[in-house]
Amino acid sequence: MPTYDYICDACQHEFEAYESIKADAQTVCPTCHEPKLRRKIGAGAAILFKGSGFYQTDYRSDSYKKGAAADKTASEPAKPAESSSTPAKAPESKPSTNGSST
């Protein structure tokens, strides 16, 4: 549903109303209750193209892409280096099972 702008010719009160396209225009001002309300003519819902690109995220520059790639690699956790030989494990200390104490 579109939003319409209204202005009262009696008290100069301006407001927006969210109404159906099929609804009749309002005629009574909600502030002064005079039947002097009229719907303003507007451009309607327009598409606004802002910035240097069609979409903000499209057609990024090479420097932006390089910076984004650097940020991505910096935020990833460091992986341990893999070697061809398996690392030696430290001997684990286990309690004696023979029941003798030292």
N, CA, C and O atoms as a DFTB+ gen file, in Angstrom:
408 C
 N C O
     1  1       0.831      -1.178       0.000
     2  2       0.000       0.000       0.000
     3  2       0.878       1.245       0.000
     4  3       1.907       1.284       0.675
     5  1       0.480       2.241      -0.743
     6  2       1.293       3.457      -0.831
     7  2       1.059       4.410       0.338
     8  3       0.081       4.300       1.077
     9  1       1.977       5.332       0.472
    10  2       1.887       6.391       1.463
    11  2       1.556       7.684       0.742
    12  3       2.211       8.039      -0.237
    13  1       0.535       8.392       1.225
    14  2       0.117       9.648       0.612
    15  2       0.426      10.802       1.546
    16  3       0.334      10.663       2.766
    17  1       0.794      11.948       0.974
    18  2       1.030      13.169       1.734
    19  2      -0.222      14.034       1.665
    20  3      -0.813      14.216       0.600
    21  1      -0.614      14.563       2.822
    22  2      -1.779      15.440       2.906
    23  2      -1.361      16.769       3.524
    24  3      -0.403      16.841       4.294
    25  1      -2.111      17.831       3.166
    26  2      -1.920      19.152       3.766
    27  2      -3.296      19.777       3.984
    28  3      -4.194      19.653       3.150
    29  1      -3.437      20.445       5.113
    30  2      -4.690      21.127       5.428
    31  2      -4.563      22.592       5.026
    32  3      -3.625      23.273       5.439
    33  1      -5.497      23.073       4.228
    34  2      -5.482      24.477       3.803
    35  2      -5.892      25.415       4.933
    36  3      -5.606      26.611       4.866
    37  1      -6.549      24.908       5.960
    38  2      -6.987      25.758       7.072
    39  2      -5.871      25.988       8.088
    40  3      -5.607      27.132       8.460
    41  1      -5.208      24.918       8.546
    42  2      -4.194      25.058       9.606
    43  2      -2.771      24.742       9.139
    44  3      -1.839      24.832       9.938
    45  1      -2.580      24.380       7.881
    46  2      -1.279      24.054       7.280
    47  2      -0.625      22.807       7.892
    48  3       0.586      22.616       7.782
    49  1      -1.433      21.971       8.533
    50  2      -0.928      20.708       9.092
    51  2      -0.611      19.752       7.946
    52  3      -1.434      19.552       7.053
    53  1       0.594      19.158       7.974
    54  2       1.001      18.195       6.955
    55  2       1.260      16.853       7.617
    56  3       1.813      16.789       8.715
    57  1       0.857      15.782       6.942
    58  2       1.103      14.432       7.460
    59  2       1.075      13.428       6.326
    60  3       0.665      13.738       5.208
    61  1       1.521      12.213       6.636
    62  2       1.510      11.113       5.680
    63  2       0.478      10.095       6.131
    64  3       0.304       9.866       7.328
    65  1      -0.201       9.487       5.178
    66  2      -1.198       8.458       5.485
    67  2      -0.892       7.224       4.642
    68  3      -0.664       7.319       3.436
    69  1      -0.891       6.071       5.294
    70  2      -0.654       4.781       4.653
    71  2      -2.019       4.204       4.301
    72  3      -2.732       3.696       5.167
    73  1      -2.380       4.287       3.010
    74  2      -3.723       3.914       2.580
    75  2      -3.675       3.007       1.361
    76  3      -2.667       2.926       0.660
    77  1      -4.779       2.336       1.129
    78  2      -4.936       1.518      -0.061
    79  2      -5.095       2.426      -1.284
    80  3      -5.549       3.564      -1.170
    81  1      -4.724       1.919      -2.422
    82  2      -4.879       2.675      -3.668
    83  2      -6.359       2.907      -3.962
    84  3      -6.737       3.936      -4.521
    85  1      -7.184       1.949      -3.582
    86  2      -8.622       2.042      -3.859
    87  2      -9.361       2.959      -2.888
    88  3     -10.505       3.329      -3.151
    89  1      -8.737       3.333      -1.776
    90  2      -9.405       4.161      -0.769
    91  2      -9.597       5.582      -1.280
    92  3      -8.767       6.100      -2.027
    93  1     -10.686       6.200      -0.876
    94  2     -10.940       7.599      -1.225
    95  2      -9.996       8.494      -0.429
    96  3      -9.572       8.149       0.674
    97  1      -9.677       9.641      -1.003
    98  2      -8.796      10.594      -0.324
    99  2      -9.479      11.152       0.914
   100  3     -10.691      11.367       0.923
   101  1      -8.693      11.385       1.953
   102  2      -9.236      11.980       3.175
   103  2      -9.597      13.439       2.915
   104  3      -8.950      14.103       2.105
   105  1     -10.623      13.939       3.595
   106  2     -11.054      15.322       3.387
   107  2     -11.081      16.131       4.677
   108  3     -11.094      17.360       4.621
   109  1     -11.090      15.476       5.844
   110  2     -11.187      16.173       7.121
   111  2      -9.840      16.122       7.822
   112  3      -9.261      15.048       7.982
   113  1      -9.335      17.284       8.244
   114  2      -8.049      17.386       8.923
   115  2      -8.145      16.769      10.320
   116  3      -9.078      17.082      11.059
   117  1      -7.201      15.897      10.698
   118  2      -7.253      15.293      12.032
   119  2      -6.872      16.280      13.147
   120  3      -7.132      15.999      14.317
   121  1      -6.267      17.417      12.815
   122  2      -5.856      18.392      13.820
   123  2      -6.954      19.414      14.106
   124  3      -7.375      19.576      15.251
   125  1      -7.419      20.105      13.052
   126  2      -8.416      21.171      13.259
   127  2      -9.835      20.728      12.925
   128  3     -10.777      21.478      13.184
   129  1     -10.023      19.542      12.362
   130  2     -11.312      18.944      12.015
   131  2     -12.100      19.755      10.984
   132  3     -13.326      19.672      10.924
   133  1     -11.387      20.535      10.178
   134  2     -12.013      21.293       9.084
   135  2     -11.967      20.434       7.815
   136  3     -11.025      19.661       7.638
   137  1     -12.949      20.551       6.943
   138  2     -12.945      19.785       5.695
   139  2     -12.104      20.455       4.607
   140  3     -12.556      20.597       3.471
   141  1     -10.907      20.859       4.946
   142  2     -10.025      21.575       4.012
   143  2      -8.788      20.755       3.665
   144  3      -7.786      21.314       3.218
   145  1      -8.839      19.463       3.860
   146  2      -7.681      18.599       3.636
   147  2      -7.582      18.231       2.160
   148  3      -8.588      17.932       1.517
   149  1      -6.378      18.256       1.638
   150  2      -6.177      17.834       0.245
   151  2      -4.913      16.981       0.149
   152  3      -3.958      17.141       0.909
   153  1      -4.956      16.076      -0.815
   154  2      -3.828      15.181      -1.051
   155  2      -2.815      15.895      -1.931
   156  3      -3.171      16.448      -2.971
   157  1      -1.561      15.885      -1.518
   158  2      -0.506      16.527      -2.301
   159  2      -0.110      15.617      -3.458
   160  3      -0.143      14.391      -3.346
   161  1       0.259      16.233      -4.551
   162  2       0.733      15.480      -5.707
   163  2       2.222      15.253      -5.528
   164  3       2.994      16.199      -5.366
   165  1       2.611      14.001      -5.558
   166  2       4.020      13.667      -5.361
   167  2       4.542      12.833      -6.504
   168  3       3.795      12.421      -7.392
   169  1       5.810      12.597      -6.467
   170  2       6.455      11.792      -7.510
   171  2       6.150      10.316      -7.340
   172  3       6.397       9.525      -8.250
   173  1       5.617       9.934      -6.189
   174  2       5.326       8.523      -5.951
   175  2       6.576       7.788      -5.518
   176  3       7.590       8.393      -5.171
   177  1       6.483       6.489      -5.547
   178  2       7.622       5.660      -5.141
   179  2       8.626       5.630      -6.284
   180  3       8.371       5.038      -7.333
   181  1       9.740       6.257      -6.078
   182  2      10.769       6.326      -7.111
   183  2      11.964       5.480      -6.714
   184  3      12.198       5.233      -5.530
   185  1      12.702       5.049      -7.688
   186  2      13.944       4.329      -7.446
   187  2      15.051       5.369      -7.393
   188  3      15.205       6.178      -8.308
   189  1      15.804       5.338      -6.332
   190  2      16.898       6.291      -6.181
   191  2      18.215       5.588      -6.446
   192  3      18.532       4.583      -5.809
   193  1      18.973       6.114      -7.379
   194  2      20.293       5.587      -7.682
   195  2      21.318       6.489      -7.013
   196  3      21.519       7.628      -7.436
   197  1      21.962       5.987      -5.978
   198  2      22.948       6.788      -5.249
   199  2      24.303       6.120      -5.368
   200  3      24.403       4.901      -5.506
   201  1      25.327       6.921      -5.315
   202  2      26.685       6.387      -5.339
   203  2      27.210       6.247      -6.749
   204  3      26.562       6.637      -7.721
   205  1      28.393       5.682      -6.837
   206  2      29.044       5.575      -8.137
   207  2      28.686       4.293      -8.875
   208  3      28.962       4.186     -10.069
   209  1      28.080       3.315      -8.203
   210  2      27.722       2.065      -8.860
   211  2      26.230       1.833      -8.823
   212  3      25.512       2.504      -8.082
   213  1      25.754       0.883      -9.622
   214  2      24.331       0.585      -9.631
   215  2      23.912       0.034      -8.286
   216  3      22.926       0.481      -7.700
   217  1      24.663      -0.937      -7.801
   218  2      24.498      -1.429      -6.439
   219  2      25.786      -1.115      -5.703
   220  3      26.856      -1.057      -6.308
   221  1      25.687      -0.918      -4.427
   222  2      26.865      -0.559      -3.645
   223  2      27.906      -1.679      -3.673
   224  3      29.105      -1.409      -3.616
   225  1      27.459      -2.927      -3.761
   226  2      28.388      -4.052      -3.697
   227  2      28.861      -4.537      -5.063
   228  3      29.744      -5.393      -5.135
   229  1      28.303      -4.019      -6.128
   230  2      28.724      -4.450      -7.465
   231  2      29.914      -3.637      -7.949
   232  3      30.107      -2.482      -7.570
   233  1      30.699      -4.277      -8.794
   234  2      31.793      -3.612      -9.495
   235  2      32.765      -2.926      -8.522
   236  3      33.091      -1.750      -8.682
   237  1      33.211      -3.664      -7.534
   238  2      34.166      -3.121      -6.575
   239  2      35.523      -2.928      -7.247
   240  3      35.855      -3.609      -8.217
   241  1      36.293      -1.992      -6.714
   242  2      37.616      -1.723      -7.264
   243  2      38.575      -2.837      -6.865
   244  3      38.301      -3.606      -5.944
   245  1      39.704      -2.914      -7.567
   246  2      40.693      -3.942      -7.257
   247  2      41.275      -3.755      -5.861
   248  3      41.548      -4.737      -5.170
   249  1      41.468      -2.510      -5.439
   250  2      42.021      -2.281      -4.102
   251  2      41.059      -2.763      -3.025
   252  3      41.500      -3.266      -1.991
   253  1      39.750      -2.620      -3.245
   254  2      38.776      -3.120      -2.276
   255  2      38.829      -4.643      -2.219
   256  3      38.806      -5.220      -1.132
   257  1      38.901      -5.297      -3.372
   258  2      38.943      -6.759      -3.405
   259  2      40.187      -7.292      -2.717
   260  3      40.122      -8.304      -2.019
   261  1      41.335      -6.616      -2.906
   262  2      42.570      -7.046      -2.244
   263  2      42.463      -6.870      -0.734
   264  3      42.898      -7.734       0.027
   265  1      41.888      -5.759      -0.303
   266  2      41.701      -5.520       1.127
   267  2      40.761      -6.537       1.750
   268  3      41.006      -7.007       2.861
   269  1      39.692      -6.880       1.054
   270  2      38.741      -7.865       1.562
   271  2      39.391      -9.240       1.666
   272  3      39.144      -9.974       2.623
   273  1      40.223      -9.590       0.683
   274  2      40.920     -10.879       0.737
   275  2      41.904     -10.912       1.897
   276  3      42.042     -11.939       2.560
   277  1      42.596      -9.792       2.153
   278  2      43.542      -9.736       3.267
   279  2      42.813      -9.848       4.603
   280  3      43.293     -10.518       5.517
   281  1      41.659      -9.198       4.720
   282  2      40.872      -9.301       5.947
   283  2      40.382     -10.718       6.171
   284  3      40.343     -11.192       7.306
   285  1      40.008     -11.394       5.101
   286  2      39.498     -12.751       5.216
   287  2      40.587     -13.698       5.702
   288  3      40.343     -14.529       6.577
   289  1      41.783     -13.579       5.142
   290  2      42.867     -14.464       5.567
   291  2      43.350     -14.123       6.971
   292  3      43.804     -15.011       7.693
   293  1      43.264     -12.869       7.371
   294  2      43.696     -12.482       8.714
   295  2      42.720     -12.979       9.773
   296  3      43.121     -13.225      10.910
   297  1      41.452     -13.130       9.420
   298  2      40.468     -13.557      10.404
   299  2      40.380     -15.073      10.539
   300  3      39.758     -15.561      11.483
   301  1      40.985     -15.836       9.624
   302  2      40.958     -17.292       9.714
   303  2      41.944     -17.760      10.774
   304  3      43.020     -17.175      10.904
   305  1      41.608     -18.803      11.539
   306  2      42.532     -19.309      12.548
   307  2      43.759     -19.940      11.891
   308  3      43.678     -20.509      10.803
   309  1      44.888     -19.826      12.572
   310  2      46.134     -20.384      12.040
   311  2      46.073     -21.908      12.099
   312  3      45.651     -22.477      13.106
   313  1      46.487     -22.556      11.036
   314  2      46.496     -24.008      10.984
   315  2      47.907     -24.486      11.293
   316  3      48.871     -23.868      10.841
   317  1      48.058     -25.590      12.065
   318  2      49.406     -26.107      12.339
   319  2      50.030     -26.656      11.064
   320  3      49.351     -27.227      10.211
   321  1      51.317     -26.470      10.960
   322  2      52.035     -26.950       9.782
   323  2      52.086     -28.467       9.815
   324  3      52.376     -29.062      10.853
   325  1      51.805     -29.087       8.685
   326  2      51.835     -30.543       8.607
   327  2      53.204     -30.975       8.097
   328  3      53.750     -30.379       7.169
   329  1      53.741     -32.000       8.705
   330  2      55.035     -32.529       8.252
   331  2      54.853     -33.975       7.831
   332  3      53.840     -34.604       8.138
   333  1      55.854     -34.496       7.120
   334  2      55.746     -35.851       6.618
   335  2      55.939     -36.877       7.731
   336  3      55.409     -37.985       7.643
   337  1      56.684     -36.529       8.768
   338  2      56.878     -37.472       9.868
   339  2      55.917     -37.130      10.988
   340  3      55.544     -35.971      11.174
   341  1      55.522     -38.146      11.727
   342  2      54.606     -37.907      12.828
   343  2      55.389     -37.394      14.019
   344  3      56.486     -37.884      14.287
   345  1      54.858     -36.426      14.734
   346  2      55.600     -35.888      15.866
   347  2      55.692     -36.912      16.992
   348  3      54.779     -37.714      17.190
   349  1      56.799     -36.877      17.726
   350  2      57.004     -37.802      18.837
   351  2      56.140     -37.349      19.999
   352  3      56.089     -36.168      20.343
   353  1      55.462     -38.322      20.595
   354  2      54.601     -37.992      21.723
   355  2      55.391     -38.152      23.009
   356  3      56.230     -39.045      23.128
   357  1      55.120     -37.299      23.951
   358  2      55.757     -37.407      25.253
   359  2      55.172     -38.612      25.977
   360  3      53.976     -38.885      25.870
   361  1      56.016     -39.335      26.716
   362  2      55.484     -40.501      27.440
   363  2      54.482     -40.044      28.500
   364  3      54.694     -39.064      29.215
   365  1      53.410     -40.776      28.568
   366  2      52.384     -40.438      29.530
   367  2      52.688     -41.127      30.850
   368  3      53.126     -42.277      30.877
   369  1      52.455     -40.422      31.932
   370  2      52.691     -41.050      33.239
   371  2      51.422     -41.741      33.673
   372  3      50.357     -41.132      33.776
   373  1      51.560     -43.025      33.925
   374  2      50.409     -43.818      34.343
   375  2      50.676     -44.361      35.756
   376  3      51.814     -44.672      36.107
   377  1      49.649     -44.465      36.524
   378  2      49.859     -45.035      37.861
   379  2      50.271     -46.499      37.760
   380  3      49.881     -47.200      36.826
   381  1      51.044     -46.944      38.706
   382  2      51.530     -48.310      38.724
   383  2      50.366     -49.253      38.964
   384  3      49.497     -48.980      39.792
   385  1      50.350     -50.365      38.237
   386  2      49.262     -51.336      38.378
   387  2      49.649     -52.528      39.252
   388  3      48.802     -53.371      39.548
   389  1      50.940     -52.613      39.679
   390  2      51.341     -53.788      40.436
   391  2      51.049     -53.647      41.926
   392  3      51.270     -54.597      42.677
   393  1      50.568     -52.512      42.372
   394  2      50.169     -52.349      43.760
   395  2      51.274     -51.970      44.686
   396  3      51.018     -51.737      45.867
   397  1      52.503     -51.893      44.213
   398  2      53.581     -51.483      45.093
   399  2      53.715     -49.984      45.079
   400  3      53.460     -49.328      44.070
   401  1      54.123     -49.446      46.222
   402  2      54.321     -48.019      46.280
   403  2      55.786     -47.709      46.397
   404  3      56.514     -48.528      46.956
   405  1      56.256     -46.634      45.934
   406  2      57.681     -46.307      45.984
   407  2      57.998     -45.296      47.019
   408  3      59.159     -44.920      47.179
